[in-house]
Amino acid sequence: MPNDLVNSDPIIARNFYLEIDGGDKVPLTGISGFDVEVDVVDVNQNLPGGQQVHIKTRGGTLMVSAVTLSRVAPSSVTSDPIWPWFILIREEGTMGQRKNGSIVLTDQVGKELARYNFFNGWPSKITTGDMEVGANNHLTESITLVSERMDRVK
């Protein structure tokens, strides 16, 4: 199998956005916690003499960690797709409020290079960044997004 990096450039992890249900595109400044794992289950057996031996391992439950999305706080929550979604979940629960979406990575001209699809996701937490008198920083938010499955499709 040839090395793909010989014929193409590596993906630079700096141009990305959140896409919700194929529509809203939310600009992001950072992403962390991108973990998908299949739980490992050990299969052991006792021999007639009582000795336990390891037979094999097999895949168990699919585990998807929560993803933390960082962004510059929107100037208006009414035109923002995340805040109304979060408030609806807080007030009415997750039933009927889970959404599918993608984390999309692009090159410097906006051509899509990679896509991670998530399924049945919802924002469980929004953290507003620190504020300080005299600071020149922009206001930031971190959104914790939980989902039932995450797949890299491109």
C-alpha angles and dihedrals in degrees: 000000000000121000107259091209090066091065100033142029121259118256110262109219099220107085111067144125142186118251117197120204091337091296126067114059114204118195114227136196097199146001129201138169097047096163128148117174140171110220113240116232119196116217111209131176135193117233120221090264091056096256113141116223131188109240103179146307126254137186118270133177121352109241123198118187123218113266121223114216119195125200146153106272112257117249090227127032092199093066093039118097095209104054098052089046091051093046091050090052091047092051102035106019131241098292105120093357101090114111138192121230149143144245104222125198119200139183122246093280095048100260110148112248104167138010131195113193121205125196131211093000130166137173109256098177141016118196120192116214125247120284125207134177110249095021122128096203123123117242112262136194134202117207122198108213119192123192141171097233139010125194132179104224101171 
